Amino acid sequence: MEGCRRSQNCLATLPADIFSLSEKVDGMSDEKIQLDYIRHSLAHVLASAVLEMFPKASLGVGPVIETGFYYDFLLPRTLTPED
């Protein structure tokens, strides 16, 4: 899982240039607010992907944190590298 640096339990990574903080998001001017907005949106993308793979998964919390975001899931089995 190339690109996963902080955790061995990484599901996916996205190229850094997929989002740009050089343009305003919904009229926001503060870069930190924009970054939090993007991270929040990515948490929803992750939750959607997990539910697609595991329809019976239970979603926990998925807050934005200083270094990104995290999401707690209750899955029917342990994730494997093939996931």
N, C-alpha and C positions, 0 to 999 in steps of 0.2 A: 504494500500500500504506500507507494511513493508519495512523499509530501507530508505524511503524518509525522510530525516531529515531537509533539508534546505528549502523545499517548499512544500506546500500542492498540488501543481500542477505537481506532479511528475508522469511520465508515466511508468517508469520502473527503476529497479536497477539491477546491476550485482554484483556477488560475487567479493570481492576484489582480490581473487587469480586467476581470469580469465586471467589477464595479469601480467607478471613479468617484473620488471625493472632490474632484475639481469642479464638478457641477452641482448645483443645489438640488436637493431631494425635497420635493413638495414644498419649496420655498424656504427650506431651512438653511441658515447661513453658518451655524456653528459646526465645525468639522466633527467634533465628538458626538453631537446629536445625530449627524448624518451616519456616522459609523455605527452607533447604537441602533439606528433604524435599519441599517443593512443587516447587522447581526441578528436582530429580532426577526427580520424577514427570512434569513437563512435558517433560523431555528424552525420556522414553519415548513420550509422546504425539507429539512431533515425529518421532521415528524411525518410529513406526507410520504416520504420515501420509505421510512420504517413501517408505516401502516400498509403500504403497498406490498412490502415483503412479508409482513407479519400482521394480517388483518385483525387478529385477536390481541395484539399488543396493547398494553395499558400505558397511557402517556402520563408522565409525572410532570415535574416542573422543568422549564427550559429557559431560565433567565439569561439575559445579557450580563456578562461580567467584564472586568477590565481587559482581559486578554482574549475575549471572544464571546462564547456562549457555551452552555452545556445543556444536556437534556437527559432526564431520567426516564428510563423505559422499563417496564416489566414485560419480558419476552418469554415465549414458550420454550426457548432453548438458548444456550449460550451462543454468541456470535462466533463465527469462524472466519479465517482469512478469505475464504471463498465468498462470503457474504459481501 
